[in-house]
C-alpha cells in the first residue's frame, strides 16, 4: 500500500503506462565548478555531478544503450529523457537549443526532465523549454535548503530568493517544477528541514525530490565527516523526519523521490543510504503504523486517496 503520490502514479494516470526516465549526460558544466562562482562546487557534490558515467558517448548512444536494457525486461513502457549531471541550462541559449533538438530526435522519447540551477535560467531558456514540443516536461531545481545561512555553508553560490523567483517564472511559463530538498544538512535539524519544506510548498511547484544527505567520497563533506564535524542522519531519524514531512505535503504534489540514490562506489556514509528498497519499506511501514499519509494534515485529512495505488 502506497501512502504518497509517486511519479509512477502520475505517469500511469496521465498516459496509462509506465514511463522510464533515462539518465543522459550532456557534458554540462556548472558556474559553481568552472570558476564563474567557484571551483570547489557544493559541499556535497562529487566531481562527476551525479552523472551516469556515460558522458563520453553521444546522447543518442546513451539513449539507445539504456532503452535496450529496459526494453529487454519490460516492453510495455514509455521513455523520457533526464538531463541529470551538473547544470543543463548553463551557458548560452544556443547550447540549450541544440541540446533540445538532440533530445527531440531520440527515438521514442515522450518527455524531458532537466536538472539545473536557478541562476542558470532566463526568459529565453524557459521559452526554449516550454516550446520544445514534447508532451511531458519537468524542470528540476536544486534548492536543498531555504536557509541562506545553510546555502552559504554548502557553498551553493545562490540564495533562496533567487530560487523562488526562478520557480515562479518557470511555472508562469508553463513548466512543471520539481524542487530538490535535502534532510540532515550540516548545521540543520528537523525544524530547519520542515521550515524549508513549508517554504517550498508556498511556491507554485508540481513536484518534490526529498533526499537524505549522504557523504560522497572525495567531497568537502567527506573531509568534514572524517574530522568528526559532520554526522549524517541515522536511518530511523530519516524515517521519523519523513513521517513529519509527508503529512503536510498536499496530495497533488508529485514525490519524485523520497531517498538519495548514491552512484556505485561513491558512498562513504551512512551505509544505510545504499538500501533504497529497504528505506522505502521502512517509510511506508512507519506511516501506516502511525495512521499517516501524504496530505493528511493538508488537503486530504479524511483518508488516503485511492489513486495513490497499492
Backbone torsions as a table, in degrees:
resi	resn	phi	psi	omega
1	UNK	NA	124.2	177.0
2	UNK	-91.2	143.3	-177.0
3	UNK	-121.1	20.4	176.6
4	UNK	-151.7	167.6	-175.0
5	UNK	-89.2	98.0	-176.2
6	UNK	-82.8	160.7	175.0
7	UNK	-64.6	-35.8	177.6
8	UNK	-61.5	-40.1	176.5
9	UNK	-62.9	-44.5	178.5
10	UNK	-55.7	-48.3	-177.7
11	UNK	-65.8	-44.1	-178.1
12	UNK	-64.7	-35.7	179.0
13	UNK	-71.2	-31.7	-178.9
14	UNK	-84.4	-39.5	-170.5
15	UNK	-120.0	-5.8	179.8
16	UNK	67.7	19.8	-176.3
17	UNK	-153.3	162.4	172.2
18	UNK	-73.1	140.9	175.9
19	UNK	-119.2	124.6	-179.5
20	UNK	-101.3	123.0	174.6
21	UNK	-82.3	128.8	179.4
22	UNK	-105.7	117.2	-178.9
23	UNK	-72.4	130.2	179.8
24	UNK	-124.8	134.6	177.8
25	UNK	-101.8	107.5	-177.4
26	UNK	-92.8	15.6	-179.9
27	UNK	56.0	41.4	177.7
28	UNK	-73.8	163.7	175.4
29	UNK	-113.3	-164.8	-178.4
30	UNK	-156.4	135.6	179.2
31	UNK	-65.1	-15.2	178.7
32	UNK	-93.9	5.3	178.6
33	UNK	-124.3	-30.1	-172.4
34	UNK	-92.1	3.6	178.1
35	UNK	101.5	-11.4	178.0
36	UNK	-61.3	-47.2	173.2
37	UNK	-107.2	-40.8	-174.7
38	UNK	-166.0	164.1	169.9
39	UNK	-111.4	-3.9	-176.7
40	UNK	-83.6	-24.2	-175.4
41	UNK	74.3	-179.6	178.4
42	UNK	-72.6	156.2	-175.2
43	UNK	-54.6	-34.9	-173.2
44	UNK	-102.1	1.7	-171.0
45	UNK	-93.6	128.9	175.9
46	UNK	-84.1	169.1	-173.7
47	UNK	-65.9	-18.9	-179.8
48	UNK	-87.3	-10.7	176.9
49	UNK	63.4	38.3	179.5
50	UNK	62.3	31.6	-178.8
51	UNK	-81.7	172.3	-178.5
52	UNK	-86.4	-10.9	-176.1
53	UNK	85.0	5.8	-177.5
54	UNK	-110.9	21.2	-175.0
55	UNK	-63.0	-17.7	178.3
56	UNK	-73.7	-16.8	179.6
57	UNK	-91.8	157.0	174.2
58	UNK	-68.6	163.8	177.4
59	UNK	-59.2	-39.8	-179.5
60	UNK	-65.2	-40.9	178.9
61	UNK	-65.9	-42.0	176.8
62	UNK	-62.1	-46.3	-179.0
63	UNK	-58.6	-48.8	-177.6
64	UNK	-63.1	-38.2	180.0
65	UNK	-64.9	-48.3	-179.9
66	UNK	-67.7	-41.6	-177.8
67	UNK	-62.3	-41.8	178.6
68	UNK	-63.6	-38.8	179.3
69	UNK	-62.3	-48.5	-177.3
70	UNK	-71.9	-39.3	-178.5
71	UNK	-65.1	-25.4	-179.4
72	UNK	-67.2	-25.9	-178.0
73	UNK	-104.9	-18.2	-176.7
74	UNK	-159.5	105.8	-178.2
75	UNK	-82.1	-13.6	-176.0
76	UNK	-95.8	68.2	177.4
77	UNK	-154.4	156.1	174.3
78	UNK	-101.2	167.5	-175.5
79	UNK	-130.3	141.1	-177.1
80	UNK	-133.2	137.1	180.0
81	UNK	-81.4	139.6	177.2
82	UNK	-126.0	104.5	175.1
83	UNK	-80.8	101.1	-163.9
84	UNK	-104.1	-48.2	-168.8
85	UNK	-73.4	132.8	177.3
86	UNK	60.2	-148.8	-171.1
87	UNK	-111.8	100.1	-165.5
88	UNK	-78.3	-9.9	173.7
89	UNK	-103.3	8.9	180.0
90	UNK	-73.4	142.9	179.3
91	UNK	102.8	-171.8	-177.5
92	UNK	-68.3	155.6	-179.5
93	UNK	-61.2	-32.4	-179.9
94	UNK	-62.1	-33.7	176.6
95	UNK	-63.3	-45.3	179.2
96	UNK	-64.3	-38.2	179.3
97	UNK	-61.5	-45.4	178.9
98	UNK	-65.2	-38.7	179.5
99	UNK	-63.2	-44.7	178.6
100	UNK	-65.2	-35.7	176.4
101	UNK	-62.7	-39.4	176.8
102	UNK	-63.5	-44.6	-178.1
103	UNK	-62.3	-43.2	-178.0
104	UNK	-63.1	-24.0	-179.3
105	UNK	-86.0	-7.3	-179.3
106	UNK	-66.6	129.9	-175.4
107	UNK	-64.4	124.5	176.7
108	UNK	79.3	10.7	-179.3
109	UNK	-78.3	120.1	-177.4
110	UNK	-108.7	-0.4	-178.0
111	UNK	-170.4	177.8	-174.6
112	UNK	-149.9	134.2	167.9
113	UNK	-117.8	133.4	-175.0
114	UNK	-122.5	116.8	175.3
115	UNK	-88.4	131.1	-178.9
116	UNK	-162.1	-173.8	178.0
117	UNK	-111.5	155.8	-179.4
118	UNK	-64.4	-30.3	-178.0
119	UNK	-86.6	10.5	177.0
120	UNK	-114.7	26.0	-178.7
121	UNK	-128.2	150.4	171.3
122	UNK	-152.2	179.7	-175.4
123	UNK	-60.8	-39.4	-178.4
124	UNK	-65.4	-42.5	-179.4
125	UNK	-69.2	-38.3	176.2
126	UNK	-62.9	-39.4	178.3
127	UNK	-65.5	-37.7	177.1
128	UNK	-62.9	-41.6	-180.0
129	UNK	-66.4	-47.4	-178.0
130	UNK	-68.7	-26.1	-177.3
131	UNK	-97.6	11.0	-173.7
132	UNK	-74.3	-15.6	172.5
133	UNK	93.6	-2.3	177.6
134	UNK	-84.7	144.6	-173.8
135	UNK	-72.8	-22.5	-176.2
136	UNK	-128.1	115.1	-179.0
137	UNK	-132.6	127.3	174.5
138	UNK	-121.6	134.1	173.4
139	UNK	-104.1	116.3	-178.4
140	UNK	-102.0	118.2	-176.7
141	UNK	-115.4	131.4	175.8
142	UNK	-81.2	112.6	171.1
143	UNK	-98.4	-52.9	-179.9
144	UNK	73.4	-50.7	177.0
145	UNK	-153.1	147.6	175.2
146	UNK	-90.2	2.3	178.6
147	UNK	-89.9	120.8	178.9
148	UNK	-64.9	-31.2	177.5
149	UNK	-64.9	-40.8	177.7
150	UNK	-67.7	-42.8	179.9
151	UNK	-60.0	-38.2	176.7
152	UNK	-67.0	-40.2	178.8
153	UNK	-63.0	-33.8	179.4
154	UNK	-81.3	-6.1	-175.5
155	UNK	60.2	40.6	-179.0
156	UNK	-70.1	-35.1	179.6
157	UNK	84.9	10.1	174.8
158	UNK	-146.4	168.9	176.5
159	UNK	-111.6	174.7	-178.3
160	UNK	-68.6	-34.4	-178.7
161	UNK	-60.5	-37.2	178.5
162	UNK	-65.5	-35.6	176.5
163	UNK	-66.5	-43.2	179.5
164	UNK	-59.7	-42.6	178.8
165	UNK	-62.6	-44.4	-179.5
166	UNK	-64.0	-40.3	178.9
167	UNK	-62.2	-47.1	-178.4
168	UNK	-63.5	-40.7	179.7
169	UNK	-67.4	-41.0	-179.7
170	UNK	-66.7	-43.0	179.5
171	UNK	-65.2	-39.7	178.7
172	UNK	-64.7	-28.9	178.6
173	UNK	-79.0	-10.4	177.9
174	UNK	103.9	11.1	-179.5
175	UNK	-90.5	147.7	171.7
176	UNK	-87.1	121.1	-175.5
177	UNK	-104.2	131.2	174.0
178	UNK	-115.9	118.1	178.5
179	UNK	-93.6	144.0	176.5
180	UNK	-101.2	129.7	175.5
181	UNK	-125.6	142.3	-179.2
182	UNK	-116.8	134.0	177.5
183	UNK	-102.0	143.5	178.7
184	UNK	82.6	25.5	178.1
185	UNK	-69.4	154.6	179.1
186	UNK	-55.2	129.5	177.9
187	UNK	84.1	-0.2	-178.6
188	UNK	-113.1	152.8	174.6
189	UNK	-124.1	-170.6	-177.6
190	UNK	-58.5	-42.2	-179.2
191	UNK	-61.4	-38.6	178.8
192	UNK	-64.6	-44.2	179.9
193	UNK	-63.4	-44.5	-179.0
194	UNK	-67.5	-31.8	175.5
195	UNK	-65.9	-40.6	176.8
196	UNK	-65.2	-39.5	178.2
197	UNK	-61.8	-47.9	179.8
198	UNK	-62.2	-38.3	177.1
199	UNK	-61.1	-44.9	-179.8
200	UNK	-65.4	-38.3	-177.3
201	UNK	-70.0	-15.5	176.1
202	UNK	-81.0	-6.5	179.8
203	UNK	-97.6	161.4	-179.6
204	UNK	-78.9	64.5	179.7
205	UNK	-96.5	155.5	176.9
206	UNK	-109.9	-16.6	-177.1
207	UNK	-151.1	163.9	177.0
208	UNK	-137.8	144.9	165.2
209	UNK	-117.7	121.2	178.6
210	UNK	-106.0	130.5	-175.0
211	UNK	-124.9	136.3	162.6
212	UNK	-79.5	133.8	179.7
213	UNK	-72.7	123.1	174.4
214	UNK	-118.2	168.4	-174.8
215	UNK	-104.1	106.1	176.6
216	UNK	-82.1	145.9	177.7
217	UNK	-61.6	144.7	173.6
218	UNK	77.5	13.0	-179.0
219	UNK	-106.2	166.8	174.9
220	UNK	-63.5	-31.7	177.4
221	UNK	-65.6	-34.7	177.3
222	UNK	-62.8	-37.0	178.0
223	UNK	-66.9	-40.4	176.5
224	UNK	-61.6	-43.8	-179.6
225	UNK	-63.5	-42.7	-179.4
226	UNK	-64.5	-31.7	-179.6
227	UNK	-82.8	-2.7	-178.6
228	UNK	81.0	16.2	-177.0
229	UNK	-100.2	3.4	175.3
230	UNK	-147.2	132.4	175.1
231	UNK	-122.7	118.1	177.2
232	UNK	-68.4	159.9	178.4
233	UNK	-60.6	143.5	169.6
234	UNK	-74.1	160.4	-176.7
235	UNK	-58.1	-46.4	-178.5
236	UNK	-69.2	-28.5	175.9
237	UNK	-65.7	-40.8	179.8
238	UNK	-68.5	-41.3	177.9
239	UNK	-61.0	-44.2	178.2
240	UNK	-62.4	-38.2	-179.8
241	UNK	-64.3	-41.1	178.6
242	UNK	-70.6	-30.0	175.2
243	UNK	-66.9	-25.5	174.4
244	UNK	-83.3	-30.5	-174.1
245	UNK	-83.8	-47.5	-171.9
246	UNK	-60.5	-39.1	-179.8
247	UNK	-60.0	-25.4	-177.8
248	UNK	-91.4	-0.1	179.5
249	UNK	-93.1	119.5	-179.9
250	UNK	-56.4	150.5	-170.8
251	UNK	-65.9	-22.2	-178.3
252	UNK	-77.8	-15.7	179.4
253	UNK	-72.4	126.2	-179.3
254	UNK	-85.4	124.8	178.4
255	UNK	-92.7	100.0	-176.6
256	UNK	-70.7	-27.6	-178.6
257	UNK	-162.4	145.5	177.5
258	UNK	-118.1	3.1	179.3
259	UNK	-153.5	155.2	177.3
260	UNK	-68.6	160.1	-177.4
261	UNK	-132.7	79.9	-176.6
262	UNK	-60.0	143.1	174.8
263	UNK	-72.0	152.5	180.0
264	UNK	-54.8	127.7	175.9
265	UNK	87.3	-9.4	-175.6
266	UNK	-92.2	-18.7	-172.5
267	UNK	-74.1	124.5	174.9
268	UNK	-101.5	-44.0	179.8
269	UNK	-166.0	152.7	-7.9
270	UNK	-82.7	155.3	-176.3
271	UNK	-60.9	-32.5	-176.3
272	UNK	-66.1	-17.8	-179.3
273	UNK	-64.0	-17.7	178.9
274	UNK	-84.5	-8.5	-174.4
275	UNK	-95.2	70.7	-171.8
276	UNK	-57.4	-52.4	-176.9
277	UNK	-67.5	-37.4	179.6
278	UNK	-64.0	-38.2	179.6
279	UNK	-66.0	-44.6	178.8
280	UNK	-60.4	-41.6	177.7
281	UNK	-61.8	-43.5	178.9
282	UNK	-61.1	-42.7	-179.7
283	UNK	-64.0	-46.2	-179.5
284	UNK	-61.1	-45.4	-179.0
285	UNK	-65.5	-40.1	-179.2
286	UNK	-66.9	-41.9	177.2
287	UNK	-61.7	-47.1	-178.0
288	UNK	-61.8	-41.7	-178.5
289	UNK	-65.0	-27.3	-178.2
290	UNK	-99.9	3.2	179.7
291	UNK	66.5	39.2	-175.7
292	UNK	-118.6	157.8	172.8
293	UNK	-157.7	166.0	177.8
294	UNK	-59.3	125.8	175.8
295	UNK	89.8	-0.1	-175.7
296	UNK	-69.2	-16.8	174.0
297	UNK	-113.4	19.7	178.9
298	UNK	-126.6	-95.6	-172.3
299	UNK	-106.3	-10.7	-178.5
300	UNK	-129.4	66.8	-175.5
301	UNK	-73.5	-23.4	-171.7
302	UNK	-75.4	-42.9	-175.8
303	UNK	-164.4	158.6	175.8
304	UNK	-65.2	130.1	176.4
305	UNK	-59.4	133.8	-176.8
306	UNK	-62.4	-29.5	-176.8
307	UNK	-74.4	-4.4	171.1
308	UNK	-59.6	-27.0	176.5
309	UNK	95.3	168.3	177.9
310	UNK	84.8	NA	NA
